Amino acid sequence: MLSLQAPNSTKMPRNNRENPWVDMENRILTIEESKFNTLAAEIYRWQQSVCGSFHQWCELNNYNSHNPTFLPIQFFKTHTILSIEAVGEKNTGHQPNFGTRKERERDQEHSASFLVAENHIEPYLLFESSGTTLNQPSKHWVFNPALYQRSFVNTFEQRFGNVQDLCIIGLLPAYLERKNSSLVYMVDHLINRSNHVDSGFYLYEYEKLWSLILHNENHQIPTVVFGVTFALLELAEYVNSPSAPHNQQNPPSFAHIQWIETGGMKGRGKELTRAELHDRLKTAFCTSSIESEYGMTELLSQAYTRPSDGRFQCPPWMKVMICDPMDPQDFLPWGKTGRICIIDLANLYSCSFIATDDLGKCYEDGSFEVLGRIDFSDLRGCNQLM
């Protein structure tokens, strides 16, 4: 359990005079497990002071308790979630007031206004969830894109190896057809870091993509394919068709292709459990393993499944806790099913403590499972598979 017994200071350390936030970012991305609770508590206290929406939610939920308070993910639909001290420094040199709540709210409005001004929008990224036509998308302003890049590159390479040595393929239709997708941004950055000439996005180009897969396997080229669920199923259907470039009765043995499904049916066909989906894809792609990625618009970190048991494994700066869906202050023991709450320290400039709309369970080694969606939550394009 995370302890919030941290020094009673809301000021973050500043050792680097050129960029006072570099040291904190480095502490996050090089963190040791033994120091996670201390740094998380430090960031928690600071964000509670300078992120107006988080501060108000913590006040309503007695933030001085020993258990952390997690911001409901729906706030990203209705509020600008920013830890404004850094935003104020970057845009105006303005230092926020740490006095009354009214003064903090005034400072948040002051800093947030610069995000929408045309001459100040360039330094930021805006990520939006896919949502549906009936629901308002979540919006996540990313104050420092370089921190996001370091986070997802480090996580990816810890799991799959040096990205420069891999052919990176994105099969992400629907995501490519809209703006501000954090998933597309991540995969595009990995593609650009790859040294392989065929790395790129393939939009409904199933014949071309499958021919490339066969070529890379035959030439022993390590390849990682990121695919949204419905597109992977469509590719599997193509592979099983008579027009596919090889005879499925004598399929090749794929040893150099890794598949990562990112979730999302987008209302295209019946929802499948993760086990059903992976069985179907493994049969079509002649592979023993399909990996999954757990990420969302509101987070700057991802978790990938591990081959040994299919559970998600977080990077060192990300932790999962499980709470009772009806009582956000009641945290459940290992192996019990409840609401997934995430501590993502890479969310330094927004909010690192988020209560998702996903049901799951976590284990003593830090791994976790996603078991579905909470009934009251909106359906949207993140991982909804059981």
Secondary structure in CASP SS format (residue, H / E / C, confidence):
PFRMAT SS
TARGET T0000
AUTHOR 0000-0000-0000
METHOD secondary structure of the structure
MODEL  1
M C 1.00
L C 1.00
S C 1.00
L C 1.00
Q C 1.00
A C 1.00
P C 1.00
N C 1.00
S C 1.00
T C 1.00
K C 1.00
M C 1.00
P C 1.00
R C 1.00
N C 1.00
N C 1.00
R C 1.00
E C 1.00
N C 1.00
P C 1.00
W C 1.00
V H 1.00
D H 1.00
M H 1.00
E H 1.00
N H 1.00
R H 1.00
I H 1.00
L H 1.00
T C 1.00
I C 1.00
E C 1.00
E H 1.00
S H 1.00
K H 1.00
F H 1.00
N H 1.00
T H 1.00
L H 1.00
A H 1.00
A H 1.00
E H 1.00
I H 1.00
Y H 1.00
R H 1.00
W H 1.00
Q H 1.00
Q H 1.00
S H 1.00
V H 1.00
C C 1.00
G H 1.00
S H 1.00
F H 1.00
H H 1.00
Q H 1.00
W H 1.00
C H 1.00
E H 1.00
L H 1.00
N C 1.00
N C 1.00
Y C 1.00
N C 1.00
S C 1.00
H C 1.00
N C 1.00
P C 1.00
T C 1.00
F C 1.00
L E 1.00
P E 1.00
I C 1.00
Q C 1.00
F H 1.00
F H 1.00
K H 1.00
T H 1.00
H C 1.00
T C 1.00
I C 1.00
L C 1.00
S C 1.00
I H 1.00
E H 1.00
A H 1.00
V H 1.00
G H 1.00
E H 1.00
K H 1.00
N H 1.00
T C 1.00
G C 1.00
H C 1.00
Q C 1.00
P C 1.00
N C 1.00
F C 1.00
G C 1.00
T C 1.00
R H 1.00
K H 1.00
E H 1.00
R H 1.00
E H 1.00
R H 1.00
D H 1.00
Q H 1.00
E H 1.00
H H 1.00
S H 1.00
A H 1.00
S H 1.00
F H 1.00
L H 1.00
V H 1.00
A C 1.00
E H 1.00
N H 1.00
H H 1.00
I C 1.00
E C 1.00
P C 1.00
Y C 1.00
L E 1.00
L E 1.00
F E 1.00
E E 1.00
S C 1.00
S C 1.00
G C 1.00
T C 1.00
T C 1.00
L C 1.00
N C 1.00
Q C 1.00
P C 1.00
S C 1.00
K E 1.00
H E 1.00
W E 1.00
V E 1.00
F C 1.00
N C 1.00
P H 1.00
A H 1.00
L H 1.00
Y H 1.00
Q H 1.00
R H 1.00
S H 1.00
F H 1.00
V H 1.00
N H 1.00
T H 1.00
F H 1.00
E H 1.00
Q H 1.00
R H 1.00
F H 1.00
G C 1.00
N C 1.00
V H 1.00
Q H 1.00
D H 1.00
L C 1.00
C E 1.00
I E 1.00
I E 1.00
G E 1.00
L E 1.00
L C 1.00
P C 1.00
A C 1.00
Y C 1.00
L C 1.00
E C 1.00
R C 1.00
K C 1.00
N C 1.00
S C 1.00
S H 1.00
L H 1.00
V H 1.00
Y H 1.00
M H 1.00
V H 1.00
D H 1.00
H H 1.00
L H 1.00
I H 1.00
N H 1.00
R H 1.00
S C 1.00
N C 1.00
H C 1.00
V C 1.00
D C 1.00
S C 1.00
G E 1.00
F E 1.00
Y C 1.00
L C 1.00
Y C 1.00
E C 1.00
Y H 1.00
E H 1.00
K H 1.00
L H 1.00
W H 1.00
S H 1.00
L H 1.00
I H 1.00
L H 1.00
H H 1.00
N H 1.00
E H 1.00
N H 1.00
H C 1.00
Q C 1.00
I C 1.00
P C 1.00
T E 1.00
V E 1.00
V E 1.00
F E 1.00
G E 1.00
V C 1.00
T H 1.00
F H 1.00
A H 1.00
L H 1.00
L H 1.00
E H 1.00
L H 1.00
A H 1.00
E H 1.00
Y H 1.00
V H 1.00
N C 1.00
S C 1.00
P C 1.00
S C 1.00
A C 1.00
P C 1.00
H C 1.00
N C 1.00
Q C 1.00
Q C 1.00
N C 1.00
P C 1.00
P C 1.00
S C 1.00
F C 1.00
A C 1.00
H C 1.00
I E 1.00
Q E 1.00
W E 1.00
I E 1.00
E E 1.00
T C 1.00
G C 1.00
G C 1.00
M C 1.00
K C 1.00
G C 1.00
R C 1.00
G C 1.00
K C 1.00
E C 1.00
L C 1.00
T C 1.00
R H 1.00
A H 1.00
E H 1.00
L H 1.00
H H 1.00
D H 1.00
R H 1.00
L H 1.00
K H 1.00
T H 1.00
A H 1.00
F H 1.00
C C 1.00
T C 1.00
S C 1.00
S C 1.00
I C 1.00
E E 1.00
S E 1.00
E E 1.00
Y E 1.00
G C 1.00
M C 1.00
T C 1.00
E C 1.00
L C 1.00
L C 1.00
S C 1.00
Q C 1.00
A E 1.00
Y E 1.00
T E 1.00
R C 1.00
P C 1.00
S C 1.00
D C 1.00
G C 1.00
R C 1.00
F E 1.00
Q E 1.00
C C 1.00
P C 1.00
P C 1.00
W C 1.00
M E 1.00
K E 1.00
V E 1.00
M E 1.00
I E 1.00
C E 1.00
D E 1.00
P C 1.00
M C 1.00
D E 1.00
P E 1.00
Q E 1.00
D E 1.00
F E 1.00
L C 1.00
P C 1.00
W C 1.00
G C 1.00
K C 1.00
T C 1.00
G E 1.00
R E 1.00
I E 1.00
C E 1.00
I E 1.00
I E 1.00
D E 1.00
L C 1.00
A C 1.00
N C 1.00
L C 1.00
Y C 1.00
S C 1.00
C C 1.00
S C 1.00
F E 1.00
I E 1.00
A E 1.00
T E 1.00
D E 1.00
D E 1.00
L E 1.00
G E 1.00
K E 1.00
C E 1.00
Y C 1.00
E C 1.00
D C 1.00
G C 1.00
S C 1.00
F E 1.00
E E 1.00
V E 1.00
L E 1.00
G E 1.00
R E 1.00
I C 1.00
D C 1.00
F C 1.00
S C 1.00
D C 1.00
L C 1.00
R C 1.00
G C 1.00
C C 1.00
N C 1.00
Q C 1.00
L C 1.00
M C 1.00
END
